[in-house]
Amino acid sequence: MNPHGIGMTSDRTRQRMIDRLRLRGIGDERVLMAMAQVPRHLFVDEALAHRAYEDDALPIKYGQTISQPFVVARMTEEVIKHHNPVKILELGTGSGYQAAVLGQLVDQVFSIERIDKLTRIARRRFIKLGYRNIRCKTGDGFEGWPSEALFDIIIVTAAPEKVPYELLDQLEVGGKMILPVGNKKQQKLIAIVKESHGYKKEMLGEVIFVPLLEGVVR
């Protein structure tokens, strides 16, 4: 696998994506550098590789999508805002792209995917690209990863209809859960900070993600 690519997947094409993100308000240079280093064209189907660096969500297998670069960058900015987390839980591995971006910035990424075939594809990508600090498994995202808790951050890349507050039990005090919440037509991106006596919620904008569903698909 060539992480640099040629033509429409070249470093120059990737840099144009970074320039667009900067124009749209992504200002954290750590995030922009991480986005520049991850070869997004290797996380999409080969037939769509020429569109990998457009600022669009793209379909992947099994009815799922890879999020648009701006949303990945925006959520990643929120992850590292104010502090440098060490241990992150991601719910919704999908293609593995968001986990790969996070893997550039934090020590440990734990990622859960409910569709086992997607887990296997993502795991192979992580191995081939040398992401030794990312662990993924097939499981129900609503259950989190109790055996590896507590986490500094929980990031959810699919939308539940309401906030799964029980996942806050797997966060450190002062930790943050970042997730889209809503139905298929209207969703809000929310950051919830766990405090010693309760939590604090912040609205980050409108987004559209695939739904976060219960159960596992083998």
C-alpha positions in Angstrom: 0.0 0.0 0.0 1.3 3.4 -0.9 0.3 5.9 1.8 1.2 8.9 -0.4 -0.6 8.0 -3.5 -0.5 9.5 -7.0 -2.7 11.9 -9.0 -5.9 12.6 -7.1 -4.5 10.9 -4.0 -1.2 12.7 -4.0 0.3 14.9 -1.3 -0.7 18.0 -3.2 -4.3 16.9 -3.3 -4.1 16.1 0.5 -2.7 19.6 1.1 -5.7 21.2 -0.7 -7.9 19.4 1.8 -5.9 20.9 4.7 -6.1 24.4 3.1 -9.9 24.0 2.9 -10.1 22.9 6.6 -8.1 25.9 7.6 -10.4 28.3 5.6 -13.4 26.7 7.3 -12.0 27.6 10.8 -10.0 24.6 11.9 -7.2 26.4 13.6 -5.3 23.8 15.7 -2.2 23.0 13.8 -1.8 19.7 15.6 -5.2 18.6 14.1 -4.3 19.8 10.7 -0.9 18.0 10.8 -2.6 14.8 11.9 -5.2 15.1 9.1 -2.3 15.7 6.6 -0.5 12.5 7.8 -3.4 10.1 7.5 -3.9 8.7 3.9 -7.7 9.0 3.7 -7.7 7.4 0.2 -6.7 4.1 1.9 -9.8 4.2 4.1 -12.3 4.4 1.3 -13.2 1.9 -1.5 -10.8 2.0 -4.3 -13.4 3.2 -6.7 -13.9 6.4 -4.6 -10.2 7.0 -3.9 -10.2 9.9 -6.4 -12.7 11.7 -4.1 -11.0 10.9 -0.8 -9.8 14.4 -0.2 -13.0 16.2 -1.0 -14.8 17.6 2.0 -17.6 15.1 1.8 -18.8 12.1 3.6 -18.5 9.0 1.4 -20.2 5.6 1.5 -18.2 2.6 2.7 -19.4 -1.0 3.0 -22.4 -2.3 4.8 -24.5 0.9 4.6 -22.0 3.0 6.6 -20.1 6.2 5.8 -16.7 7.8 6.3 -17.3 11.2 7.9 -16.4 14.3 5.9 -12.9 15.7 6.8 -14.3 18.9 8.4 -16.4 16.9 10.9 -13.5 14.7 11.7 -11.3 17.7 12.2 -13.9 19.5 14.3 -14.4 16.6 16.6 -10.7 16.0 16.9 -10.2 19.7 17.9 -12.7 19.2 20.6 -10.9 16.0 21.8 -7.6 17.9 22.5 -9.1 21.2 23.5 -7.7 22.4 26.9 -5.7 19.2 27.6 -3.9 16.3 26.0 -5.9 13.1 26.6 -4.0 9.8 26.9 -6.7 7.2 26.6 -9.7 7.5 24.2 -12.7 5.3 23.5 -14.3 5.6 20.1 -17.8 4.2 19.4 -18.2 3.4 15.7 -15.0 2.4 14.1 -16.4 2.4 10.6 -13.5 2.7 8.1 -11.1 3.4 10.9 -10.3 6.9 9.7 -11.3 8.9 12.8 -9.3 6.4 15.0 -6.3 6.8 12.7 -6.4 10.6 13.1 -6.7 10.3 16.9 -3.9 7.8 16.9 -1.6 10.6 15.6 -2.4 12.6 18.7 -3.0 10.4 21.7 -1.2 7.4 23.3 -4.1 4.9 23.3 -7.2 4.6 21.1 -9.8 1.9 21.8 -12.4 1.6 19.1 -15.7 -0.4 19.0 -17.6 -1.4 15.9 -20.9 -3.4 15.8 -20.4 -4.8 12.3 -17.7 -7.5 12.6 -16.7 -7.3 8.9 -15.9 -3.6 9.3 -13.9 -4.3 12.4 -11.7 -6.8 10.5 -11.2 -4.5 7.6 -10.2 -1.6 9.9 -7.9 -3.8 12.0 -6.0 -4.8 8.8 -5.6 -1.2 7.8 -4.3 -0.2 11.2 -1.7 -3.0 11.1 -0.6 -2.2 7.5 -0.3 1.5 8.3 1.6 0.9 11.5 -0.9 2.2 14.1 0.3 0.2 17.0 -1.6 2.3 19.5 -5.1 1.6 18.2 -7.1 -1.4 19.5 -10.4 -2.3 18.0 -13.1 -4.9 18.7 -16.6 -5.9 17.6 -19.2 -5.0 20.2 -22.2 -3.0 21.2 -21.2 0.6 21.5 -23.9 1.3 24.1 -21.9 -1.0 26.5 -18.6 0.8 26.0 -15.4 -1.1 27.0 -15.7 -1.5 30.8 -12.5 -3.6 31.1 -10.4 -0.7 29.7 -12.2 2.1 31.5 -11.6 4.8 32.7 -11.1 6.9 29.6 -10.2 10.6 29.2 -12.4 11.0 26.2 -15.3 9.1 24.7 -16.0 10.0 21.1 -19.1 8.7 19.3 -19.1 8.6 15.5 -22.7 7.5 15.0 -25.8 9.2 16.4 -28.0 7.8 19.2 -31.5 9.4 19.5 -30.7 10.4 23.1 -27.6 10.7 25.2 -26.4 7.4 26.6 -25.6 8.9 30.0 -24.6 5.5 31.4 -21.4 5.7 29.4 -20.3 8.6 31.6 -19.5 5.9 34.2 -16.5 4.9 32.0 -15.1 8.5 31.9 -12.6 10.0 34.3 -13.8 13.0 36.3 -13.1 15.9 34.1 -13.3 13.7 31.0 -15.5 14.5 28.1 -17.9 12.6 25.8 -18.3 14.1 22.3 -21.3 12.8 20.3 -24.0 13.6 17.8 -27.5 13.1 19.1 -30.8 13.1 17.2 -32.8 11.3 14.4 -31.9 10.8 10.8 -33.0 14.3 9.8 -31.7 16.5 12.6 -28.7 16.0 14.9 -26.7 18.2 17.3 -23.0 17.6 18.1 -22.7 17.8 21.9 -19.8 17.8 24.3 -20.5 16.5 27.8 -17.9 17.1 30.6 -18.1 14.8 33.6 -17.8 16.6 36.8 -17.5 15.3 40.4 -21.2 16.0 41.0 -23.0 15.8 37.6 -22.0 17.0 34.2 -21.8 20.1 31.9 -23.2 20.1 28.4 -22.1 22.2 25.4 -23.7 22.4 22.0 -21.2 22.4 19.1 -23.4 22.6 16.0 -25.5 20.6 13.6 -24.2 17.4 11.9 -25.5 14.3 10.2 -24.2 10.8 11.1 -25.6 7.3 10.6 -27.6 6.0 13.6 -25.9 4.4 16.6 -27.6 1.0 16.8 -27.6 -1.6 19.5 -26.4 -5.2 19.1 -23.7 -6.8 17.0 -23.7 -7.9 13.4 -21.5 -11.0 12.7 
